[in-house]
């Protein structure tokens, strides 16, 4: 599960940065500067990476056996600027706690 956590974490950060680039670079240049080129490059890259992020979020959610509410929170992280960074930290912390609890339960069962 640690590999799933790391994959999720990397994609969450990348998608968060790309969303910030869309909102604070691409859109202002498009609508204030009248040049749609940066937005037309950055936006599809963010969209493609967001789809990969969704796959990684689903993989982690499935492995951790979390409720659907957790998946909804993870999905929202790639839609709201800056939210990805806060959600990523929370999800990674909770996933590692879940992993530690599962490992200690497995150790207890092996000792019994």
N, C-alpha and C positions, 0 to 999 in steps of 0.2 A: 504494500500500500504506500510505502514511502516514495516509490517511483511515481505513482499517480499523484501524490501530493506535490512533488517537484514539477511534474508536467503542468499541473493546474497552476501552480504559482508562477511559472515562467510565462505561460500564456496570459494569465490575468494581468501581469505587469505590462507585457507587450501590447495587449488590447487596450489597456488603460492609457498608455502613452500614445498609441495611435488615435484614440478617441480625442485626446487633448490636442493632437496635431490637427485633426479634422475641425474641431470647434474653434481653436484659437489661432490657427494658421490658415487652413484651407478656406473656411467660410469667410473670414474677414477679407482675404485677398480676392475671393470671388465676388462678394457683395459690396465691399467698399472700394476695392481696387479695380474691379471690373475684369479680372483675369481668372477664368475658370480652370486653368490648367492644373495648379497645385491641388485643388479640391478634386478634380477628376482623376488624379493619380492616387491621392491619399485615401479617399473614401472607399474605393473598391478593395484596396489592400486591407483597410480596417474591416470591411465586411467579410472578406475571406478569412482573415485571422479570427474574427468573432465566431465564425462557424466552427473553426478548429477549437477555439476556446470552449464552445458549447459541448463539443465531444469530450474534451478533457474534464469539464465540470460534471457531465453526466457520468463519466467513468469513476470519478472520485465519489460522487454522490451514491452511486450503486455499490461501490466497495465499502463505504462507510455505513450503509444501511440507514441513512438519514430520512426524516420525513420530507414530504413534497415541499413544504414551506422552505426548507433549506435550499432546495434546487431553484425555487423561484428567486430567492435572495441571490444565489450565484448567477443566475441569468441576468438579473437587473444590473449587475456590476459592470457589464460592458455597454450599458445604455446611457448611463448618467456620468458626466465628467467628474473625475476625482473619486467617485464611489468605488471603482475597481480596487484602488489601493487600500481602502478601509476594509472592504469585504474580503479581499485576499488575505489580509493579516488575520482576520477573525476566522475564516474558513480553515486556513492552515493550522492555526492554534487548536481549533476544535478537532480537526482531522488527526493531528498528532496526539491529542488526548484520547481520542477513540482508539488509535493504534496502540498506545501504551496500555489502555485498559484491556484490549483484546490480547495483547502479549502477556500481561500479568495473569489473565484468566487462563490462558493456555499453559503457562508455567504452573499455576496452581493445580490444574487438571492433570498435568503430567506428574506432579509430585504425589498426588493422591492415589 
